[in-house]
Structures are given as C-alpha cells and as structure tokens.
C-alpha cells in the first residue's frame, strides 16, 4: 500500500471518533445549550387577577341570549288546478341549553287560507345535536280553530339530516303526529340541492277538516337553491303531495285529486 494512502485512511477513521468524544464530554449544563436567551417569566397571582378580575377580562360567553329567524320556504306552487302560496317559518330565541322555538306553516290558494298553524315550543338540549321540545300548537285552518299540546324531539341525525318528530294531543282526546326531515347536498359552495319529506298521522277521523285516521298525507320535495348570500337564496324545485286512506276518500268526494305534482319557485331567508 502506498505510504501516502495509509495516513489518509487513519485520519478518515479516527478524527470523527475524536470529535464525537469531544461532544459527548460536554456537560449537559453547558449554558450555551440549555439556557434560553428570553426566559419565560413565572406566572404570578397578579397576572391571574389581571385576566379574571379586571373589567372586560376573561368572560364566559355561554350565557348569552341569541336568536334566529329562518324563512325556510316562501314559495309559489303551480301545477294542476289553482296555484298556491306556501310558507314554512321557524325561529328561536334563548341560550345554548334552553330556547323558545316558534314554527309556522300554511298555504293560501285562490285568495283564501287553506291551512295555517303556529307552534310555540320550549326546547331543552339533551346533547350537542338534539333537543326535547314541548309546548302548544294552534290550528287556524281548515275548519274551526283547534289547539293541541305538542311534545317531541328535533335535531341532526347522521350526515347532517335535520329531523323533527312531534306528537300532538288535542281536544276530546284527538291525537296526531308529524315526522319531517330535510338534507342539504352541496353541489358547490353556493349551489345546494335539498330533498325534503313530511308525513302526517291522525288518531281518528275528523270529517269537519277532511282528515282521516292513520297516515293522512305526505309531501316529498326536491329544491335547488343558489345562495347569493348565506342569508338570501332563491330556489326552484318540485313537490309531490299525496293523500291516503279516508283523507283521500274525502278529497275524492269533493272532486279533488289525491296525488299532485307541483313545480315550485321561492326564496329562503334567515336573519
């Protein structure tokens, strides 16, 4: 082996080992490695008092009173026969746990109100996504006014499915139930397709209001809205309304259709 190659190999092997020993020998308490140039000061009682006790300091926000008014549907429905103006409005006021809920829905056709109701419910949160509700429902049409006690649950099921299930107990032992649901499918950030469904059940026949027992009627809808702003969204869509059982028989006796497909155009607003 060349006399010039051997010293180079020795230097290649032993010099890195010597450097490693030098670093390992450094004390852990070496100031240059362990001491911060800008040490964090120790938290004192005066610092805590400045945050929690000073005016405008650390404030809990869960007791604030908030409100929302949602005009979920304000629309014109056309198709067979006379057109109709429909509305579905919901609102609440309160805190995170307890709220006063207001609901109203109805229909006007040919210059007169065919259906109209208002509900006032107290809601109590039982989980982050579900509320128990209870209160009163007042029917103005059809027929004479009627008052119901209302009990139920509302909230968000899997995959953002909004659900309302309400049981009603009326005068003379009458009972009814309603199941509603809607789901938002985001086609884009602003273009949203919303399927909806509503089913109404009654405990007994009510000839005065043309309502039969059991599953009385249903409405399935599909609406496509564009959110110009989150608070303002015009939409178009289609609905399918159907009557069942004795309710359908009452409709046939009056020469009305038991199944209707309607196109809709409307606007969705919230404040």
Secondary structure per residue as TSV (DSSP state, phi and psi in degrees):
chain	resnum	aa	ss	phi	psi
A	1	X	-	360.0	141.9
A	2	X	-	-64.7	143.8
A	3	X	H	-68.5	-14.0
A	4	X	H	-89.4	-23.3
A	5	X	H	-79.0	-38.5
A	6	X	H	-61.4	-47.6
A	7	X	H	-61.4	-32.2
A	8	X	H	-67.7	-40.0
A	9	X	H	-65.4	-40.3
A	10	X	H	-62.3	-43.2
A	11	X	H	-65.6	-36.5
A	12	X	H	-65.7	-32.6
A	13	X	H	-88.1	-46.3
A	14	X	H	-90.4	-25.4
A	15	X	H	-67.5	-46.0
A	16	X	H	-60.4	-35.8
A	17	X	H	-65.6	-38.8
A	18	X	H	-66.0	-38.4
A	19	X	H	-66.6	-39.4
A	20	X	H	-62.5	-41.5
A	21	X	H	-62.7	-35.2
A	22	X	H	-64.3	-43.2
A	23	X	H	-69.8	-37.5
A	24	X	H	-66.9	-25.1
A	25	X	T	-81.1	-8.5
A	26	X	S	-69.4	138.7
A	27	X	-	-71.2	141.3
A	28	X	T	-61.9	-20.8
A	29	X	T	-91.8	14.5
A	30	X	-	-58.1	121.6
A	31	X	H	-57.0	-35.3
A	32	X	H	-65.8	-23.5
A	33	X	H	-102.7	-25.6
A	34	X	H	-109.6	-26.3
A	35	X	S	-87.8	130.8
A	36	X	-	-78.1	141.1
A	37	X	S	-72.0	-26.2
A	38	X	S	-126.6	79.3
A	39	X	-	-63.7	146.7
A	40	X	-	-78.5	126.5
A	41	X	-	-70.1	153.1
A	42	X	-	-71.7	134.8
A	43	X	-	-72.3	127.9
A	44	X	-	-112.0	166.4
A	45	X	H	-61.1	-35.4
A	46	X	H	-64.0	-34.0
A	47	X	H	-68.1	-41.4
A	48	X	H	-64.9	-41.6
A	49	X	H	-64.0	-34.7
A	50	X	H	-65.2	-29.2
A	51	X	H	-84.3	-46.8
A	52	X	H	-91.1	-27.7
A	53	X	T	-105.2	-19.7
A	54	X	S	-71.9	147.0
A	55	X	T	-56.6	132.1
A	56	X	T	75.1	16.2
A	57	X	S	-79.5	-134.1
A	58	X	S	-73.4	107.8
A	59	X	-	-113.0	137.2
A	60	X	-	-84.4	128.8
A	61	X	-	-102.2	0.7
A	62	X	T	-79.9	-3.3
A	63	X	T	-102.4	9.4
A	64	X	-	-72.1	150.4
A	65	X	-	-97.3	123.1
A	66	X	E	-124.3	172.7
A	67	X	E	-154.6	160.1
A	68	X	E	-151.9	137.2
A	69	X	E	-121.8	118.1
A	70	X	E	-116.8	114.4
A	71	X	E	-90.6	87.9
A	72	X	E	-67.2	-39.4
A	73	X	E	-139.4	123.3
A	74	X	E	-136.4	99.2
A	75	X	E	-145.5	158.4
A	76	X	E	-105.3	126.8
A	77	X	E	-108.9	126.5
A	78	X	E	-124.0	165.8
A	79	X	E	153.7	-138.0
A	80	X	S	-69.7	135.3
A	81	X	S	78.9	-161.1
A	82	X	S	-70.8	147.2
A	83	X	-	-72.7	171.1
A	84	X	E	-145.8	145.0
A	85	X	E	-98.8	121.2
A	86	X	E	-115.1	149.4
A	87	X	E	-141.4	151.1
A	88	X	E	-145.4	108.6
A	89	X	E	-124.6	138.1
A	90	X	E	-138.2	149.3
A	91	X	E	-159.0	161.3
A	92	X	E	-150.6	158.0
A	93	X	E	-144.6	136.3
A	94	X	E	151.5	-160.8
A	95	X	-	-103.6	-156.1
A	96	X	S	-77.5	-27.1
A	97	X	S	-103.2	-48.2
A	98	X	E	-118.2	134.7
A	99	X	E	-144.6	152.5
A	100	X	E	-96.1	120.8
A	101	X	E	-105.6	138.7
A	102	X	E	-123.4	134.0
A	103	X	E	-132.0	145.3
A	104	X	E	-150.1	138.6
A	105	X	E	-149.6	155.7
A	106	X	E	179.5	-176.3
A	107	X	E	-150.7	135.3
A	108	X	E	-119.2	134.3
A	109	X	E	-143.3	138.3
A	110	X	T	55.0	36.4
A	111	X	T	80.3	7.8
A	112	X	E	-136.8	156.0
A	113	X	E	-83.6	118.9
A	114	X	E	-87.3	-41.6
A	115	X	E	-142.0	141.0
A	116	X	E	-160.1	134.5
A	117	X	E	-150.4	155.4
A	118	X	E	-135.3	138.0
A	119	X	E	-122.6	138.8
A	120	X	E	-122.6	116.4
A	121	X	E	-130.5	143.3
A	122	X	E	-97.6	125.1
A	123	X	E	-110.1	137.7
A	124	X	E	-127.3	124.1
A	125	X	E	-71.2	129.8
A	126	X	S	-110.5	-7.1
A	127	X	S	-164.0	173.0
A	128	X	S	-60.0	-20.4
A	129	X	S	-121.8	-1.5
A	130	X	E	-134.2	144.4
A	131	X	E	-127.2	143.5
A	132	X	E	-85.2	142.4
A	133	X	E	-131.7	149.0
A	134	X	E	-158.1	143.2
A	135	X	E	173.1	-135.2
A	136	X	E	-137.3	147.6
A	137	X	E	-125.2	134.1
A	138	X	E	-118.8	119.1
A	139	X	E	-92.8	131.5
A	140	X	E	-102.1	-34.2
A	141	X	E	-142.9	152.9
A	142	X	S	-80.0	166.1
A	143	X	S	69.7	-163.7
A	144	X	S	-70.8	160.6
A	145	X	-	-60.6	147.4
A	146	X	E	-142.4	139.3
A	147	X	E	-112.7	137.4
A	148	X	E	-127.8	146.6
A	149	X	E	-84.4	141.6
A	150	X	E	-125.6	137.2
A	151	X	E	-142.7	142.1
A	152	X	E	177.2	-164.5
A	153	X	E	-138.2	151.4
A	154	X	E	-147.8	151.7
A	155	X	E	164.9	-162.0
A	156	X	E	-115.0	118.2
A	157	X	-	-85.4	-163.7
A	158	X	G	-61.4	144.7
A	159	X	G	59.5	39.9
A	160	X	G	63.0	32.2
A	161	X	E	-85.4	112.3
A	162	X	E	-81.0	128.7
A	163	X	E	-131.7	139.7
A	164	X	E	-131.6	126.1
A	165	X	E	-128.6	118.0
A	166	X	E	-133.2	135.8
A	167	X	E	-107.9	135.7
A	168	X	E	-121.0	138.2
A	169	X	E	-123.0	119.3
A	170	X	E	-110.2	-165.9
A	171	X	G	-67.8	150.5
A	172	X	G	57.3	31.6
A	173	X	G	75.0	15.1
A	174	X	-	-71.5	145.8
A	175	X	E	-132.8	154.9
A	176	X	E	-155.0	163.9
A	177	X	E	-148.4	150.0
A	178	X	E	-138.3	136.1
A	179	X	E	-124.2	122.6
A	180	X	E	-127.9	149.5
A	181	X	E	-156.7	148.1
A	182	X	E	-148.6	157.1
A	183	X	E	-145.4	131.0
A	184	X	E	-96.3	123.0
A	185	X	E	-107.8	112.0
A	186	X	E	-81.6	106.2
A	187	X	S	-77.0	-39.3
A	188	X	S	-138.8	-173.4
A	189	X	S	-66.1	-22.4
A	190	X	S	-119.6	-20.7
A	191	X	E	-97.7	116.6
A	192	X	E	-129.4	130.4
A	193	X	E	-101.5	126.4
A	194	X	E	-123.5	104.7
A	195	X	E	-77.0	143.0
A	196	X	E	-135.1	157.1
A	197	X	E	-151.1	142.5
A	198	X	E	-143.9	134.1
A	199	X	E	-130.7	133.9
A	200	X	E	-118.1	134.5
A	201	X	E	-125.9	146.1
A	202	X	E	-134.1	148.2
A	203	X	S	-79.9	-24.2
A	204	X	S	-151.7	165.0
A	205	X	-	-68.3	145.4
A	206	X	B	-136.5	86.3
A	207	X	G	-60.7	-30.7
A	208	X	G	-61.3	-32.7
A	209	X	G	-108.4	9.3
A	210	X	T	58.2	44.0
A	211	X	B	-120.2	130.3
A	212	X	-	-102.5	164.0
A	213	X	S	-76.5	163.7
A	214	X	E	78.9	-153.8
A	215	X	E	-67.9	113.3
A	216	X	E	-89.8	-51.5
A	217	X	E	-156.8	163.8
A	218	X	E	-145.3	157.6
A	219	X	E	-140.4	124.3
A	220	X	E	-112.3	135.6
A	221	X	E	-137.2	159.0
A	222	X	E	-143.5	115.3
A	223	X	E	-125.5	137.6
A	224	X	E	-114.6	114.9
A	225	X	E	-117.4	154.6
A	226	X	E	-121.7	119.8
A	227	X	E	-85.5	92.7
A	228	X	E	-57.0	-46.2
A	229	X	E	-131.0	163.6
A	230	X	T	-59.6	-29.3
A	231	X	T	-88.0	-7.0
A	232	X	E	-140.8	116.9
A	233	X	E	-144.1	103.1
A	234	X	E	-71.9	154.9
A	235	X	E	-151.3	162.7
A	236	X	E	-131.3	159.8
A	237	X	E	-179.3	-165.6
A	238	X	E	-144.7	145.5
A	239	X	E	-129.7	153.8
A	240	X	E	-127.4	114.0
A	241	X	E	-106.0	139.6
A	242	X	E	-146.1	141.9
A	243	X	E	-105.2	153.9
A	244	X	-	-131.9	158.2
A	245	X	H	55.8	-134.0
A	246	X	H	-67.5	-29.5
A	247	X	H	-61.5	-41.8
A	248	X	H	-64.8	-36.7
A	249	X	H	-65.6	-41.1
A	250	X	H	-59.4	-41.1
A	251	X	H	-64.3	-42.7
A	252	X	H	-64.6	-37.3
A	253	X	H	-63.4	-28.2
A	254	X	T	-97.7	10.2
A	255	X	T	73.9	24.9
A	256	X	-	-103.6	157.0
A	257	X	-	-75.7	145.6
A	258	X	S	-93.3	-9.6
A	259	X	E	-144.0	128.6
A	260	X	E	-136.8	138.1
A	261	X	E	-110.8	125.5
A	262	X	E	-126.9	145.1
A	263	X	E	-90.3	151.1
A	264	X	E	-132.8	149.7
A	265	X	E	-141.4	132.5
A	266	X	E	-165.6	-164.5
A	267	X	E	-143.5	145.2
A	268	X	E	-114.3	129.4
A	269	X	E	-133.4	149.9
A	270	X	E	-147.4	150.7
A	271	X	-	-130.0	360.0
